[in-house]
Amino acid sequence: MEEEALLLLPEEKERKVVGKWKEFVGEMKKVGSIATPMVVVTVSQYLLLVVSMSMAGHLGEISLSSAAIATSFTNVTGFSLLFGMAGALETLCGQAYGAEQYKKLGIYTYAAIVSLFLVCLPVSVLWIFLDKLLLLLGQDPLISQRAGKYAIWLIPALFPYAILQSLVRYLQTQSLILPMLLCSVATLFFHIPLCWVLVFKLRMGNSGAALAIGLSYWLNVILLGFYLKYSSSVERTRTSFSRDVFLIIGEFIRFAVPSAIMVCLEWWSFELFILLSGLSPNPELETSVLSICLTIATLHFYIPYSFGVAASTRVSNELGAGNPDAARLAVWAVIALDVVQVTIASATLFCCRHILGHAFSSDTEVVDYVTDMAPLVCISIIMDSFQAVLSGKFKKHSITIASLESTKKCPFLS
């Protein structure tokens, strides 16, 4: 009998290994089913900025460098702030949805929109005086003037962006990703010809590229608004605007501020390089090339960021169900997927380094400089990819723990 048991032991081990492997593959499929559409959503939304900057780049080196400086400054002072503050809804709406307090999702989302609109007002004033601020920072006068004009035309994009980021978190916490995907892709297809017409046909130049971003964001908001109004999928969480929204704004701000700080510190580190490049002896060339490289790196960042969103969803589900082992498996699954994607992305980028610059500029000097910088960009996206996946997961769950501690203090969750 003992000899029989010893003979069966390797078979049992083999069955356990096969079982664990199947479980791991199954978890990878679950993570992938969430991450893939989120990649399309986030990348499509960021491509609006990339397309506008690319078309501005084909107007000349000055147009590209001024658009890059303006985009960098507006990202630092506006878009990153709104993106980070809206991240508080991942905790608040996710917790309310898990507790089956469905109407709270609508209240929190309204509170986020009102709060972000209030933030947009001083930011808009700051953007109006962007050219003067850039001159005080020692930037080139011609670049500062054109960057200031670009920023003013970008103000109409600020308010729909605030609504859009709130709606994205509202739908994301309910795993309603398909409508976001369809609306984002439709908006991107609308933005490309619109930007081309405004920049080249109507000869608006950089101003047209900035205006196209605002119009496209408004289209995305309108499309999502129709879905929220008429879809039965959000019937449980749909609610009307009420006085409760103003009562919950303080609670939203309390979570939005640390969320914004974490996002902004990371985002600003990228944009600071572009602003500093404007102080170089050849600001047109250095700013243009660095903005192209960092735009590519940021565009890739949204892929591991989406993987992090998928990991957060899976970990939340499993921890809520009392399955810590399954939550741990989800983390390993998303890391494995990230290894695959970053290998493919960096290899593709390196192979395409000679033609990469042509997408943003017709200037031979800029294209050649981008080719030289491409290997460094590959290293950057490799290092940043794992940070994006893991920091997003830990950031969300650290805030979630804090929110659980404050549940007794929140009248809407008690």
MOTANOR-V414138 format. One record per helix or strand of 3 or more residues. SS is the DSSP state (h for helix, s for strand). FROM is the first residue (numbers start at 1). LEN is the number of residues. If there is no record, write none. Layout:
ss->[SS/SS]
from->[FROM/FROM]
len->[LEN/LEN]
//
This chain:
ss->[h/h/h/h/h/h/h/h/h/h/h/h/h/h/h]
from->[2/61/88/103/130/141/178/206/232/244/283/324/353/364/407]
len->[56/26/11/26/7/32/24/25/3/34/38/28/7/42/3]
//
